[in-house]
């Protein structure tokens, strides 16, 4: 219990410190006490710039990290596969492809992109399930099918981009995950859908715990395994899709964070889900801040930072498993 409390405390403190550092570092720099004082000074021009440019970016990074991490926990529970991640098995790329398709050909439906991206992610998830299911889910087969689905949707997206012209501008924000120029409207979208998804995920923690059991054992206890899998997968896809719509495609977050979280707080989803949300928020915020400041004024997308970290981690897990 003490280890869990210490882990939660450390992550919360680091998240707060990272948020303040991200807000005060960059082209506009502020000291900590100057920043605290400026928060309540409406006439401060530097604070106005930070409020309009950095605060939305920080909030989007935090919610995207939380959403992707919890999505990974839920997918790993549903698929009984420690390697399941929305970015790796094609859910994120499916959502991104549908979003790009809508922006390119049906711009009038732009306001519906979170819902339509959810449908794209759900379709990709259903494909992975359908193609890898054969009297049960084989962990390795599921990952291989997922990588193939991911490659297919990524290829379709790149084909759209290669058409050139006006598509390139809209595509860059979908495919990449550069959080530059996020607005309060983006914050509203990710906070609304993300909060719904995170609350739903926590509400389903007991089902996630029961999915650890063999299907026959769970059914003998009166547990509806198929219904639970469907609902949990739907919440996971929602969290992944809203992250893609606002922050772009970021892989490996849902792979990396849950594994570290399980070592720190155990396997009980009642504790694991909230801790994973906090740790994921911290990871993406730190990745985005590093990408923004390490070679300023050039920015490295958060997805690139995560690929550098996540690729070797996936190899490590595959060898270990």
FENVEN-V408949 format. One record per residue. N is the residue number from 1. RES is the residue in one letter. PHI is phi in degrees with one decimal (none if undefined). Layout:
n/res/phi
N/RES/PHI
N/RES/PHI
This chain:
n/res/phi
1/X/none
2/X/-61.2
3/X/-61.5
4/X/-66.1
5/X/-63.0
6/X/-62.1
7/X/-62.2
8/X/-61.0
9/X/-61.8
10/X/-62.9
11/X/-65.0
12/X/-63.8
13/X/-62.3
14/X/-62.3
15/X/-64.6
16/X/-65.3
17/X/-62.6
18/X/-63.8
19/X/-64.3
20/X/-66.2
21/X/-62.2
22/X/-62.0
23/X/-74.1
24/X/-105.3
25/X/-115.4
26/X/136.8
27/X/-63.8
28/X/-107.6
29/X/-108.3
30/X/-142.8
31/X/-76.3
32/X/-60.3
33/X/-69.7
34/X/-63.5
35/X/-64.1
36/X/-61.1
37/X/-65.9
38/X/-70.5
39/X/-55.7
40/X/-104.3
41/X/-109.0
42/X/-70.5
43/X/-91.3
44/X/-80.2
45/X/-67.4
46/X/-63.5
47/X/-67.2
48/X/-62.2
49/X/-64.3
50/X/-63.9
51/X/-64.5
52/X/-86.3
53/X/-105.5
54/X/-91.2
55/X/-58.7
56/X/-59.1
57/X/-62.4
58/X/-64.9
59/X/-65.7
60/X/-62.6
61/X/-61.2
62/X/-63.2
63/X/-71.5
64/X/-64.2
65/X/-62.1
66/X/-63.7
67/X/-63.8
68/X/-67.0
69/X/-66.0
70/X/-66.5
71/X/-56.9
72/X/-62.3
73/X/-59.2
74/X/-65.4
75/X/-64.5
76/X/-65.4
77/X/-70.9
78/X/-64.6
79/X/-93.7
80/X/48.7
81/X/-137.7
82/X/-68.7
83/X/-100.8
84/X/-71.8
85/X/-155.1
86/X/-56.4
87/X/-76.1
88/X/-80.9
89/X/-95.9
90/X/98.5
91/X/-66.3
92/X/-64.0
93/X/-69.4
94/X/-65.3
95/X/-64.2
96/X/-65.2
97/X/-63.4
98/X/-64.4
99/X/-60.2
100/X/-64.4
101/X/-60.9
102/X/-66.4
103/X/-61.5
104/X/-77.4
105/X/-112.0
106/X/-132.0
107/X/-59.3
108/X/-65.3
109/X/-94.3
110/X/-54.1
111/X/-65.2
112/X/-98.6
113/X/-57.3
114/X/-58.9
115/X/-69.4
116/X/-69.9
117/X/-65.0
118/X/-59.9
119/X/-63.2
120/X/-62.5
121/X/-64.5
122/X/-65.1
123/X/-63.3
124/X/-62.2
125/X/-63.0
126/X/-63.3
127/X/-61.6
128/X/-61.7
129/X/-60.5
130/X/-62.1
131/X/-81.6
132/X/-104.2
133/X/-83.8
134/X/-153.1
135/X/49.5
136/X/119.1
137/X/-99.1
138/X/-85.8
139/X/-53.6
140/X/-68.8
141/X/-62.7
142/X/-62.0
143/X/-66.2
144/X/-64.2
145/X/-64.4
146/X/-60.5
147/X/-63.8
148/X/-66.1
149/X/-63.2
150/X/-60.2
151/X/-63.0
152/X/-63.3
153/X/-68.7
154/X/-64.5
155/X/-62.5
156/X/-62.5
157/X/-64.0
158/X/-66.8
159/X/-63.8
160/X/-61.0
161/X/-63.8
162/X/-67.9
163/X/-65.6
164/X/78.5
165/X/64.5
166/X/-67.4
167/X/-67.0
168/X/-59.9
169/X/-64.8
170/X/-70.6
171/X/-70.3
172/X/-60.1
173/X/-76.8
174/X/-83.3
175/X/-76.6
176/X/-80.3
177/X/-131.9
178/X/-74.6
179/X/-86.5
180/X/-60.4
181/X/62.0
182/X/-69.2
183/X/-114.0
184/X/-66.9
185/X/-67.8
186/X/-62.2
187/X/-59.9
188/X/-58.6
189/X/-63.7
190/X/-72.7
191/X/-69.6
192/X/-63.4
193/X/-70.4
194/X/-64.3
195/X/-63.8
196/X/-59.2
197/X/-64.4
198/X/-68.3
199/X/-65.3
200/X/-62.1
201/X/-61.9
202/X/-66.1
203/X/-64.2
204/X/-97.8
205/X/-60.2
206/X/-67.1
207/X/-66.2
208/X/-61.0
209/X/-64.5
210/X/-72.3
211/X/-69.2
212/X/-65.3
213/X/-69.1
214/X/-64.3
215/X/-55.2
216/X/-62.2
217/X/-65.0
218/X/-62.8
219/X/-66.2
220/X/-66.1
221/X/-89.0
222/X/83.2
223/X/-92.7
224/X/-85.2
225/X/-64.1
226/X/-61.9
227/X/-63.3
228/X/-62.7
229/X/-59.1
230/X/-63.8
231/X/-67.3
232/X/-65.3
233/X/-63.4
234/X/-63.0
235/X/-65.3
236/X/-61.3
237/X/-66.8
238/X/-58.5
239/X/-63.1
240/X/-66.1
241/X/-64.9
242/X/-67.1
243/X/-66.4
244/X/-63.3
245/X/-59.6
246/X/-95.8
247/X/-109.1
248/X/88.4
249/X/-85.0
250/X/-126.7
251/X/-92.0
252/X/76.4
253/X/-64.3
254/X/-71.9
255/X/-93.5
256/X/-70.8
257/X/-65.3
258/X/-58.3
259/X/-65.6
260/X/-66.2
261/X/-61.8
262/X/-62.9
263/X/-68.8
264/X/-90.5
265/X/-122.4
266/X/90.3
267/X/-102.2
268/X/-71.5
269/X/-65.8
270/X/-62.4
271/X/-97.4
272/X/-63.3
273/X/-63.7
274/X/-64.0
275/X/-67.0
276/X/-62.6
277/X/-60.9
278/X/-65.9
279/X/-66.6
280/X/-65.9
281/X/-59.8
282/X/-62.0
283/X/-61.7
284/X/-69.9
285/X/-62.6
286/X/-66.0
287/X/-60.6
288/X/-67.2
289/X/-66.5
290/X/-62.3
291/X/-61.2
292/X/-79.6
293/X/-110.0
294/X/-66.5
295/X/-129.2
296/X/-53.5
297/X/-86.3
298/X/-74.6
299/X/-111.7
300/X/-99.1
301/X/-59.6
302/X/-59.5
303/X/-63.4
304/X/-68.3
305/X/-59.2
306/X/-68.8
307/X/-67.0
308/X/-63.1
309/X/-80.3
310/X/-74.1
311/X/-57.2
312/X/-60.4
313/X/-65.5
314/X/-63.5
315/X/-60.0
316/X/-58.5
317/X/-66.8
318/X/-61.1
319/X/-67.3
320/X/-68.3
321/X/-69.9
